[in-house]
Amino acid sequence: MRGRRSLRSRAPENLGCQRKYLPFGSSVTPATREEKLGLTPPLVFGPALRWPLAAGSFIWTAFWALWSAIVWPGISLALEGPNHHEITVNLDPARKSAQIRDILTVHLNEENDFVLNLYLHGNFWLGDVKIPDNADFIIETTRALNSEGDIPLTQIAIRKITDLPWPEFLTIEFDYGGKVFDPQNPDNSTASDEGIFLSGASYFYPQTLAKSGPPDLMTFKLTVNHPGDWKVVSQGRKMADAKNSSHVVWETTHPMEEIFLIANRFEEFQALHGNIRLYAFLLKSEPELANKYFIAAKKYLDFYEKLIGPYPYPKFALIENSRQTGYGMASFTFMGSRVIRFPFILNTSYPHEILHNWWGNSVYIDLDSGNWAEGLTAYLSDHLLLELAGRGHQYRLQQLIKFLNYVNKSNDFPLIDFKWRTSMASQAIGYGKMLMMLHMLRLQVGDDNFLQALREFYRDHQFRFAGLDDLRKSFESASGKDLSNFFAHWTYRKGGPEIELTSATQTTSDGVHQLQIEVKQTQSGPAFPIKLPVAIWTKGTAVPQIKILDMTEKTLTSSFSLSGEPGRVLIDPYTEIFRILDRREVPPAIGQTYGSPLASRILPNREDFPDVLMGYHQFAQSLVEESKMAGPLLDDAKSSPVPKGSLWVFGRTNAYARHLKPQLENYGVELHEDEVVIEGKSFAWKDHSFVFTLRRPGNREGSVTWVIASSGESIPGLIRKLPHYGKYGVLVFKGNEPENKFKGTWPFQPSGLMKTFYPGDYTLPPQVPLVDYKPN
């Protein structure tokens, strides 16, 4: 769920404002002139976060803290069953404002003499608030702020004035309006192409805020009156909307976590796939683009229905955003204009967002019990699609490399604590480690039970909140195994095992060949329970036997009787175990330098062009601004001795670069006077930028990234783009944009996991994928 939303709201603290007490047979006194004019502190939304798309090389922008954690002021009435909103919005996009009427029905659960607290954005003027035909309640309205003091809210507290029990449900009518808060546009810019994006974070409808545990769910009917050249999209089914109409109704009977309202001057395209209505809301009339997304949606909806169960919603919509986002919500995805025009998105990120309608957008995430949905979605989309193409092991290796590059003792945390992606480290844990845990769970229970467990989990928890413990119970039910120890280690512990093949010996007796191996987990702390795959080749055979061993202690000794002499033994041949890689195994890549906590920066003493030298200084400074952890800034003429750790080296004439050229020669890279030759391809120095990441010379710990820019104008683009090429060791860009022309990785060498007894041609056959069918 790329950038979907973050921590849900908690109840706010009250300000020292006057309270109003009125019988609910009456209405709240209308807001003051100052309140109507919105003279309240502006809402400051959280900072934009950027991260790479799994298969892309551009920026995904999402907005952190769509729901900010806020301080609990008292005890509120518990609710039973979803709330229901009947909302009518008169939308004025030009003024970024709306007049809103909401008839809210809340289902109550009596617990002593509690209060029902509801919240609206504090910039709305509040008109009538009524409970029709019922005078047993009073209202208190209080101005409130979140714990950081930057989100103004109006708290509407409903209290009984009699000793009679709370009714089973309560219907409350609200009239209010004013400037709407758009999390994408907190400054209320009126640029015409920005559109309007409202969510639960906008507080454009009254909502309850939980003290702890999952938030209250809701159903709704959303009627929007809008300018005729605008269109409005939300969750659920579109009930009414004529062509060129200024009126639309969206309705959902499925319990939702929040309500969305997205508006812009969209061109609307539709298609039908069985009972599912497909939409494309684009900012230009591009029927061919819409049709490409309809074709992709149909094949992935069919694929995931077969894999997991029926698609839960009556529609799926692609909505174009002028900002480069990658949101996935219930029944739609909200993706950036540039993003949707990359051809690879149709078969990478698009199926990921479609799959989130099963995981996260219909089986909801109980954040207090661990966010399992991001890893599971990545496993069954990004990973499974590559596994079906025979490259699943490569994807899993990249997850281990990301963990090694970005996670360290200071930022590691257990899976149970993962809520949302906030950094490369949290992504490596919540996405990468979680999907590796799921793969190991698949080894524990077998493929058939794995699929059965996922189907049961989806069936039993649809439109409910679920955590990691609920996932465990589904896998135990499907497999008949007690998985409590496995989940305890893998969800409550940091880090992972460090695995080493410490011994491999052979003996022969009476024509029977014996292979004995010893494998150790060398990390501190107890062993992690794993099913350990071992590949064994016999002399003269190209295809190995694959053995699966139970490793529950830190040392595992095992013997195998073979029909021939052992030729090679390899631990974890398909990269199926989450483990902390040995640095010697990992080919140097730019992500290692970005992930280094204190990478020194070495600038050239001179450059032929001043703008290039100034650009290198800008690049070096950006590393401090981005990570807050960059090491010292050095001059290549005065850089000795170079500090420990990774290095950034800038410039073709940088004196330190002489230490790097022997490694490049070993990799077959030729540096000539006018050109660079990589894998037989020639690139002129002129108008090309080069980025090489290598091991720190002299067997010292750390990596070195050497950046050679073609011009000063190309450097801002390199600053922006390079973080999204983390797995590559060599990169070539052209022009000032700059445009990527070559990307490559250095050879991978497994270390400490293999013993070769006799030289030979030892290959691994393709793995059998999870299912024998593909998206079609």
Secondary structure, DSSP 8 states (H G I E B T S, - for coil): -TT---------EE-S-----EETTS------HHHHTT-S-------EEEEE-TT--SEEEEES-SS------S-B-EE-S-EEEEEEEEEEGGGTEEEEEEEEEEEEE--SS-BEEEEEETTSEEEEEE-TT--SEEEEEEEEE-TTS--EEEEEEEEESSSS---SEEEEEEEEEEE--BTTBTT----TTS-EEE-GGGT-S-B---SSSS---EEEEEEEE--TT-EEE-SSEEEE--TT-SEEEEEEEEEES---EEEES-EEEEEEETTEEEEEEESS--HHHHHHHHHHHHHHHHHHHHHT----SSEEEEEEESS--EEEETTEEEEEHHHHTSGGGGGTHHHHHHHTTTBTTTEEE-GGG---HHHHHHIIIIIHHHHHTT-HHHHHHHHHHHHHHH--TTT---GGG--S--SHHHHIIIIIIHHHHHHHHHHHH-HHHHHHHHHHHHHHHTTEEE-HHHHHHHHHHHH----HHHHHHHHHS-S---EEEEEEEEEEETTEEEEEEEEEE-SSSS---EEEEEEEEETT-SS-EEEEEEE-SSEEEEEEEESS-EEEEEESTT--S-----TTTS---HHHHHH-TT-EEEE-S--SSHHHHHHHHHHHHHHHHHHS----EEEGGG--S--SS-EEEE-TT-GGGGGTHHHHHHTT-EE-SSEEEETTEEEESTTEEEEEEEE-GGG-SSEEEEEE-S-GGGHHHHHHHGGGGTT-SEEEEETTTTEEEEEE-------SSEEESS-----------S-S----
